Amino acid sequence: MTKGLIGKKIGMTQIFDEAGKVVPVTVVEAGPCVVTQLKTAENDGYSAVQLGFGDISPKHVNKPMTGHFKKNDLPFKRTLKEFKLDNADIKVGDILKADVFAAGDMVDVSGTSKGKGFQGAIKRHNQHRLKETHGSGPVARQAGSMGACSSPSRIFKGKGMAGHMGAEKVTIQNLVIVKIDTENNLIAIKGAVPGPKGGVVCITDAVKKA
């Protein structure tokens, strides 16, 4: 991995390409990100770059993180993420902006999906319902049989049932960067990315470039 940024999802819109076709895009405010720490194999057992994004008041930062920022005289940041970047030319205090990427780059975008709360098997696992006539009873949207009672006398792991839906890490791979506004640190990515408006997302090089 050679490129990575933390950003904030602004929302979706559409732009027109050179052929006049409509391209749906998600606008992400990517950066500026401050390099807050360099991790090395000698000291930490692995190599990584820690980036900070989003300003925060010092009164909302606990003492361990306050010392972490003051150690290198860095601004206080709300979100910290690690990236396994090539840190040969990166130093603590460097600022990475949207221009680390270019239009046409293939990227992976990770974020926390929208929470849906407690949902049934139909919405959560795309299961079918029963007919709602001729005596099916009040079970038309229930999950159905849980298995035989005598053997195995339990529900197998992985059974699609009702439960908490969403609010989990999701990664969308092989998205294309359509346009970059370097002045405002905005990146237009083709398609949808996880999370709500204002949600924090991570943009990295695509690991499975098509």
MARKOL-54291 format. One record per residue (C-alpha): z, x, y; residue number from 1. Coordinates in steps of 0.02 Angstrom, whole numbers, plus 50000, padded with zeros to 5 digits. Last residue first. Layout:
N
Z|X|Y|NUM
...
//
This chain:
210
49408|49528|49749|210
49549|49640|49808|209
49696|49621|49691|208
49837|49713|49782|207
49787|49640|49951|206
49859|49744|50092|205
50016|49667|50166|204
50066|49525|50281|203
50245|49463|50275|202
50291|49290|50339|201
50435|49220|50443|200
50430|49034|50478|199
50396|48968|50653|198
50283|48832|50589|197
50331|48796|50409|196
50306|48907|50257|195
50168|48977|50151|194
49995|49027|50216|193
49841|48916|50233|192
49660|48969|50245|191
49572|49108|50338|190
49694|49219|50432|189
49693|49227|50623|188
49803|49372|50681|187
49894|49369|50848|186
49974|49522|50926|185
49948|49454|51103|184
49840|49596|51168|183
49773|49639|50994|182
49698|49467|50964|181
49631|49482|50786|180
49500|49376|50700|179
49447|49320|50526|178
49574|49409|50416|177
49531|49362|50238|176
49656|49299|50109|175
49659|49384|49940|174
49831|49327|49880|173
49950|49189|49932|172
50130|49237|49896|171
50270|49108|49882|170
50457|49137|49895|169
50557|48980|49867|168
50611|48833|49976|167
50513|48709|49870|166
50576|48580|49746|165
50752|48550|49683|164
50756|48444|49526|163
50667|48318|49415|162
50607|48380|49248|161
50467|48484|49175|160
50540|48562|49017|159
50543|48750|49038|158
50691|48777|48921|157
50690|48657|48775|156
50802|48504|48782|155
50930|48489|48644|154
50959|48407|48476|153
50826|48517|48393|152
50819|48414|48285|151
50916|48254|48270|150
50879|48179|48441|149
50693|48217|48452|148
50621|48265|48622|147
50656|48227|48806|146
50539|48077|48808|145
50480|48015|48976|144
50489|48103|49145|143
50528|47947|49245|142
50405|47865|49364|141
50371|47704|49267|140
50550|47692|49204|139
50603|47525|49280|138
50530|47425|49135|137
50364|47452|49047|136
50367|47267|49004|135
50189|47212|49033|134
50155|47294|49201|133
50192|47457|49294|132
50089|47572|49185|131
50175|47737|49152|130
50171|47882|49274|129
50081|48048|49258|128
50158|48220|49288|127
50114|48327|49438|126
50263|48443|49410|125
50371|48415|49565|124
50289|48256|49631|123
50284|48166|49464|122
50441|48247|49392|121
50552|48184|49532|120
50604|48274|49689|119
50769|48342|49757|118
50736|48431|49923|117
50559|48468|49981|116
50592|48639|50058|115
50440|48717|50141|114
50384|48879|50061|113
50464|49045|50102|112
50334|49177|50146|111
50213|49304|50077|110
50036|49340|50137|109
49918|49453|50039|108
49777|49533|50136|107
49590|49567|50128|106
49526|49648|50288|105
49374|49570|50373|104
49442|49583|50549|103
49555|49734|50564|102
49737|49772|50524|101
49848|49903|50604|100
49796|49820|50767|99
49929|49687|50744|98
50065|49804|50804|97
50173|49940|50728|96
50303|50020|50841|95
50375|50190|50795|94
50563|50208|50812|93
50588|50298|50647|92
50432|50398|50608|91
50271|50356|50517|90
50136|50485|50477|89
50180|50517|50294|88
50254|50344|50270|87
50123|50276|50149|86
50195|50102|50139|85
50309|50024|50009|84
50367|49892|50130|83
50547|49843|50169|82
50595|49696|50277|81
50718|49671|50420|80
50724|49511|50523|79
50827|49480|50681|78
50802|49646|50769|77
50919|49742|50884|76
50829|49879|50980|75
50844|50055|50910|74
50955|50199|50968|73
50939|50290|50801|72
51115|50260|50739|71
51133|50112|50856|70
51027|50001|50743|69
51121|50036|50582|68
51287|50035|50673|67
51253|49859|50734|66
51197|49811|50559|65
51366|49862|50487|64
51460|49778|50631|63
51378|49607|50622|62
51237|49554|50738|61
51247|49392|50839|60
51332|49474|50988|59
51190|49601|50995|58
51066|49462|51043|57
50913|49454|50931|56
50733|49511|50951|55
50605|49474|50816|54
50543|49599|50688|53
50616|49754|50605|52
50524|49864|50481|51
50596|49967|50338|50
50474|50092|50263|49
50484|50137|50080|48
50494|50282|49958|47
50609|50273|49808|46
50768|50352|49741|45
50863|50331|49904|44
50894|50507|49968|43
50766|50614|49878|42
50641|50474|49845|41
50636|50434|50029|40
50680|50282|50134|39
50625|50278|50315|38
50723|50163|50429|37
50705|50051|50582|36
50517|50059|50608|35
50491|49929|50744|34
50373|49782|50720|33
50269|49710|50862|32
50224|49613|50766|31
50111|49488|50682|30
50108|49321|50774|29
50015|49224|50639|28
49876|49098|50668|27
49819|49007|50512|26
49632|48980|50500|25
49508|48843|50453|24
49329|48910|50477|23
49200|48792|50552|22
49022|48851|50532|21
48919|48903|50684|20
48832|49047|50596|19
48929|49174|50699|18
49094|49095|50646|17
49179|48946|50728|16
49367|48933|50741|15
49494|48812|50670|14
49680|48786|50694|13
49840|48810|50595|12
50014|48854|50654|11
50118|48992|50735|10
50180|49079|50578|9
50291|49224|50627|8
50254|49402|50575|7
50312|49554|50478|6
50182|49688|50451|5
50110|49796|50313|4
49973|49923|50287|3
49948|50070|50168|2
50000|50000|50000|1
//
